[in-house]
Amino acid sequence: MSDHEAPEVPNTGGEPGTVAVTVPRGHQAATYRHEPGAETPKLRVSKVFISYLDRAGRATEAVRDVSFDILDKPGIGEIVVFLGPSGCGKSTILKAIAGLLTPTQGEILVEGKPVEDVGRDRGMVFQAYTSFGWLTVRENLEYGLRLQGVPKAERRERSEKYLHSVGLADFADRYPKDLSGGMKQRVAIARTLINRPKILLMDEPFGALDPQTRWGMQSLLLEVSRSEDNTNLFVTHDVSEAVYLADTVYVLSSRPARILHKVDIPAFPVHDVALKSAPEFRAVEKQLLDLLYAPADAHS
């Protein structure tokens, strides 16, 4: 294979008919440049570097010089997807925004205020199911509100709303052990949304689900995002998932994570399973794959 041929991409993950990103290590050319505007964005990540130290004191660089702005777009319910290979540092970026870890260098601002710890303005949904097994579905949803001292009547009103929004009203009194994987993840999403975060962070939340359940959860996320009018940062290494969900995609390099490209996804008139085999959808998939596997000198 010549230096200018894209490597063969094995179809080893993701949804049927698509590929999971397995970008080889090495330098990749970038077209993205951060250009901060004068307006205070909803979220600003500025020159963030993150390194980990192992037990022997050796540093591993996970994130390198990542900067981006996400503006507040009322009434849109924007979904921003971070697409990159497994282990590249996508989740690390989300955890830093959530306040779960502190950047080695740089700053993260939410509406102009530095992120110094976890906060109610940010909610995170993980890939692993995180429901409390000894609480019912309704009690799981209301748990955070109860800790905040929200009155019982208001807790019940809000839990009813979100149980209906994620299709779990008939399972309100069940326990997590009685639920399927997709239902458990709906509980996690509803439990996060009920706290009304300004920014919803989702770390490959559908990665462990079967394809049919995954498609349903993606459609649910689109519906909830529009109705809740929040900003959703979604991490995936599945190209099809990125195209289906995103308004904007940031394409990341292999570790240490850098932003290579920013791609605005066209507004498809209808989101359904048939869309994923449509020519216009496949064209965007190809665009993202071409960017991911472009030769290092392609943009020189």
C-alpha positions in Angstrom: 0.0 0.0 0.0 1.4 3.4 -1.0 1.7 6.3 1.4 -1.2 8.0 -0.2 -3.7 5.1 0.0 -6.1 5.1 2.9 -5.6 2.0 5.1 -8.2 -0.7 5.0 -10.7 -0.2 7.7 -12.0 -3.4 9.3 -15.8 -3.5 10.0 -15.2 -4.6 13.6 -17.7 -2.4 15.5 -20.5 0.0 15.4 -23.7 -0.6 13.4 -24.3 -3.0 10.5 -23.0 -1.5 7.3 -20.7 1.0 9.0 -17.3 1.0 10.6 -16.0 1.9 13.9 -13.0 4.4 13.8 -9.7 2.6 14.2 -7.3 5.4 13.1 -3.7 4.3 13.1 -1.3 6.1 15.4 0.9 8.8 13.9 0.7 12.4 12.8 -2.5 13.4 11.1 -2.9 16.7 9.3 -5.5 19.1 10.7 -7.8 21.7 9.2 -9.3 22.9 12.4 -8.3 26.2 14.0 -9.9 27.6 17.1 -11.1 31.2 16.5 -12.7 32.5 19.7 -15.3 35.2 19.2 -16.1 38.3 21.3 -19.3 36.7 22.5 -19.2 34.7 25.7 -19.9 31.1 24.7 -22.0 28.6 26.6 -18.9 26.4 26.8 -15.3 27.4 26.2 -12.4 24.9 26.3 -9.2 26.8 25.9 -5.7 25.3 25.3 -6.4 22.2 27.4 -3.7 19.6 28.0 -4.2 16.6 30.2 -1.6 14.0 31.3 -1.9 11.1 33.6 0.8 9.8 36.0 1.1 6.1 36.5 2.2 4.5 39.8 5.8 4.7 38.6 5.5 8.5 38.1 5.6 8.2 34.3 3.4 10.7 32.4 0.9 9.7 29.6 -0.4 12.5 27.5 -4.1 12.0 26.9 -5.2 15.4 25.5 -3.0 17.9 23.7 -3.9 21.6 23.1 -7.7 21.2 22.7 -9.7 24.4 22.2 -13.3 25.0 21.0 -16.3 27.2 21.7 -19.9 26.1 21.8 -22.4 29.0 21.7 -25.8 29.1 23.3 -28.4 28.5 20.6 -31.8 28.8 22.3 -34.6 26.7 20.8 -32.2 24.4 18.9 -31.2 21.7 21.4 -27.7 21.3 19.8 -25.8 18.0 19.7 -22.0 18.2 19.3 -20.3 14.9 18.7 -16.6 14.1 19.4 -15.7 11.4 16.9 -12.4 9.5 17.3 -10.8 6.1 17.8 -11.2 4.2 21.1 -8.7 5.3 23.7 -7.9 8.6 22.0 -8.9 10.8 24.9 -12.5 11.7 24.0 -13.8 10.6 27.4 -11.0 12.5 29.2 -12.2 15.7 27.6 -15.8 15.1 28.8 -14.6 14.2 32.3 -12.7 17.5 32.4 -15.8 19.5 31.4 -17.8 17.6 34.0 -15.3 18.6 36.6 -14.3 15.0 37.4 -10.6 15.8 36.6 -8.5 18.9 36.4 -6.6 19.7 33.2 -2.8 19.8 33.4 -2.9 23.1 31.6 -5.6 25.4 30.1 -9.1 26.3 31.2 -12.7 25.3 30.8 -15.4 27.9 31.2 -19.2 27.5 31.4 -20.9 30.8 30.6 -17.7 32.6 31.4 -17.2 30.9 34.8 -14.3 28.5 35.4 -15.0 24.8 35.9 -13.4 23.9 39.2 -15.5 20.9 40.3 -18.7 19.0 39.4 -21.8 21.1 39.3 -25.6 21.0 38.6 -25.1 22.9 35.4 -23.5 19.8 33.9 -24.8 16.3 33.8 -23.0 13.2 32.6 -24.3 9.8 31.3 -21.7 7.0 31.1 -21.6 3.9 29.0 -22.0 1.7 32.1 -25.4 1.6 33.8 -25.2 3.6 37.0 -28.7 3.1 38.5 -29.0 2.3 42.2 -30.1 -1.3 42.4 -32.0 -0.9 45.6 -34.2 2.0 44.3 -37.1 1.8 41.9 -37.0 3.6 38.6 -38.9 6.6 40.0 -36.7 6.7 43.2 -33.6 6.7 41.0 -34.9 9.7 39.0 -35.9 11.6 42.2 -32.7 10.8 44.1 -30.8 13.9 43.2 -33.8 16.1 43.7 -34.3 14.7 47.2 -30.7 15.5 48.1 -31.3 19.0 46.9 -34.3 19.4 49.2 -36.8 19.6 46.4 -40.4 19.2 47.9 -42.0 15.8 47.4 -44.8 17.1 45.2 -42.4 18.8 42.9 -40.2 15.7 42.7 -43.2 13.6 41.7 -44.3 16.1 39.1 -40.8 16.3 37.5 -40.3 12.5 37.6 -43.6 11.9 35.9 -42.6 14.2 33.1 -39.3 12.5 32.5 -40.7 9.0 32.9 -43.1 9.7 30.1 -40.4 11.5 28.0 -38.2 8.3 28.0 -41.1 5.9 27.7 -40.7 4.4 31.2 -44.0 5.5 32.8 -45.2 1.9 33.0 -42.0 0.8 34.8 -41.8 3.5 37.5 -42.1 1.1 40.3 -39.7 -1.6 38.9 -36.1 -2.1 40.0 -33.1 -1.9 37.7 -32.7 -5.7 37.7 -36.1 -6.0 36.0 -35.1 -3.8 33.1 -33.3 -4.4 29.8 -30.1 -2.6 28.9 -31.9 0.0 26.8 -34.3 0.7 29.7 -31.5 1.1 32.2 -29.8 3.6 29.9 -33.1 5.5 29.6 -33.2 5.7 33.4 -29.7 7.2 33.4 -30.7 9.8 30.8 -33.9 10.7 32.6 -32.1 10.9 36.0 -29.6 13.3 34.4 -32.2 15.4 32.6 -34.5 15.8 35.6 -31.8 18.0 37.2 -32.1 20.4 34.2 -28.4 20.7 33.3 -27.3 23.4 30.9 -24.8 20.9 29.3 -25.5 17.2 29.0 -22.3 15.1 28.6 -22.7 11.6 27.1 -19.8 9.2 27.1 -20.6 6.5 24.5 -23.9 5.8 26.3 -25.2 3.4 23.7 -22.0 1.4 23.0 -23.0 -1.7 24.8 -26.5 -1.9 23.2 -27.6 -4.2 20.4 -28.1 -2.4 17.0 -31.9 -2.2 17.2 -32.0 -0.9 20.7 -29.2 1.5 19.8 -31.2 3.0 16.9 -34.2 3.5 19.2 -32.0 5.2 21.8 -30.5 7.5 19.2 -33.9 8.6 18.1 -35.0 9.1 21.7 -31.9 11.3 22.3 -32.8 13.5 19.3 -36.4 13.9 20.5 -35.3 14.7 24.1 -32.6 17.1 23.0 -35.1 19.2 21.0 -37.7 19.2 23.7 -35.2 20.0 26.5 -33.3 22.7 24.5 -30.0 21.8 26.1 -26.5 21.5 24.7 -25.4 17.8 24.4 -21.8 16.8 24.1 -21.7 13.2 22.8 -18.6 10.9 22.5 -18.5 8.1 20.0 -16.1 6.1 17.8 -19.0 5.1 15.5 -19.2 7.1 12.3 -22.8 6.3 11.6 -23.8 7.3 15.1 -22.0 10.6 14.7 -23.7 11.5 11.4 -27.2 10.5 12.7 -27.0 12.5 15.9 -24.8 15.5 15.3 -25.3 19.1 14.4 -21.6 19.5 14.5 -18.8 16.9 14.6 -15.3 17.4 16.0 -13.0 14.8 14.5 -10.2 13.8 16.9 -6.8 12.3 16.4 -5.5 9.2 18.0 -4.0 9.7 21.5 -3.1 12.3 22.6 -6.4 13.8 21.4 -6.2 16.8 19.2 -9.1 18.3 17.2 -8.3 17.6 13.5 -11.5 18.9 11.8 -14.8 20.5 12.5 -17.7 19.4 10.3 -21.2 20.8 10.2 -23.7 18.0 9.5 -26.6 18.9 7.2 -30.1 19.0 8.7 -31.7 15.8 7.4 -35.5 16.3 7.1 -36.4 12.9 8.7 -34.3 10.8 11.1 -35.2 7.1 10.9 -33.5 3.8 10.2 -33.9 4.3 6.5 -31.9 7.5 6.6 -28.8 5.5 7.4 -28.8 3.8 4.0 -29.7 7.0 2.1 -27.1 8.4 -0.4 -26.9 11.8 1.3 -26.2 10.1 4.7 -23.6 7.8 3.2 -21.9 10.9 1.5 -21.4 12.5 4.9 -20.1 9.3 6.4 -17.6 9.1 3.5 -16.6 12.8 4.1 -15.8 12.0 7.8 -13.9 8.8 6.9 -11.9 10.7 4.2 -10.9 13.3 6.9 -9.9 10.6 9.4 -7.8 8.6 7.0 -6.4 11.5 4.9 -2.6 11.2 4.2 -0.5 13.4 6.6 0.4 15.8 3.7 -3.1 16.1 2.3 -3.6 19.6 3.8 0.0 20.9 3.6 
